[in-house]
Amino acid sequence: MKVQQRLPLIDMLRGFAVLGTLGTNIWIFAYLGDISYITTSNYSGWWSLNDFLRMTVLFFVNGKLLGLLTIMFGVGLELKYQQALRKGNAWPGMYIWTIVFLFMEGLIHFTLVMEYDILMSYAVTAIIVAFIVKFGDKAIKRALYVFGSFHAVMILLILVSALLGANASFASFDPVVSLYENGTWFEQIQYRLTNFLYYRTEAIFIIPMNIFLFLLGVKLMRNGVFSQDDKGRQARQKLFKIGIFIGVPLNLLIFIPGGAFDLPVRYLFAQILSIGYIGILGKMIEYKKLDWLWTRFGEIGKMSLSCYVLQNTIASIIFYGWGLGLGGKLNSIEVIGIWLTLSLLQLFIAHICIKHFHVGPMEWIRKHAIQSVTQK
């Protein structure tokens, strides 16, 4: 019964996070793979209105929704673990096949769609966390401290280095921009595979952070944060205060140009606001007049993998040269409009899929693929 009470909020948070990740990725697509447009490294002074609008959106989404999505993956792992316990199944047992399939999905998504895929990193993280969870609460607590501290120290050392004058700028993205503006889809695939290790650097770099956030999701689930009782509301109120009074001020540092705070905000301060979003959205769902909207977000959450792949696929068609070729040609208001339009489209598609098929296409493929392997 408790699981049923928690699931609506869990699905809603997952759906919100998936749409929010597009709020970051849309700028990478719009500027044809030039990630300097999601940083401040190229600015020595204040921005134009166009730049300010982009950075305002990034203030709300860059790293925050990715952090929230990572936490929700940890919640999903905990649900699988509790299911295995109820059924008396070995752990991680069959869950390993889910992880293998997730890794393969990520590899295909990386190759065919987007070089900044997160699914492979999640798969590696999941296998590590699955065994940590297996060893019990003490192992979880110890791992939270070890991986959390390691990641925080690493990021803070980078911050200190940047403040002391280390160069925080990126190499020229002109070759990449030219490829995505003029190259064919097959040439882009070849480029991603040729530069596989380079584009997997972030995915490897964030594994300690991912482990911490996965385990945080496990702990939040066990502490009843997603339940609709008074205990859950009180827990979310604490997260709300952390997000507002600590997360927001730290993330405002992204408006300081020069690049020194780019990595700390994305990989450390953003995660504080991520848990604040759990409290904020937990409060919002209490407005029953908008239940229809929370239900739509929940439907996105139920087919989050399908929507994640879909939104990146459509964005590549819109912006890359082999598609509509709009990359580098739109201002921030137009890019934001495309992001919101794609979000509304996914809300509609998810509603149709869940209403008629009860599952998304990628989730259906995963389910039947895993069943075909495990039943042999």
Secondary structure, DSSP 8 states (H G I E B T S, - for coil): -HHHHHHHHHHHHHHHHHHHHHHHHHHHHHTTT-GGGGSSTT-SS---HHHHHHHHHHHHHTTHHHHHHHHHHHHHHHHHHHHHHHHT--SSTTHHHHHHHHHHHHHHHHHHT-TT--HHHHHHHHHHHHHHHHT-HHHHHHHHHHHHHHHHHHHHHHHHHHHTT--------HHHHHHHHH--HHHHHHHHHHTHHHHTHHHHHTHHHHHHHHHHHHHHHHTTTTSSSHHHHHHHHHHHHHIIIIIHHHHGGGGSTTSTTHHHIIIIIHHHHHHHHHHHHHHHTT-GGGHHHHHHHHHHHHTHHHHHHHHHHHHHHHHSTTTT--TTS--HHHHHHHHHHHHHHHHHHHHHHHHHHSS-HHHHHHHHHHHHHHT-
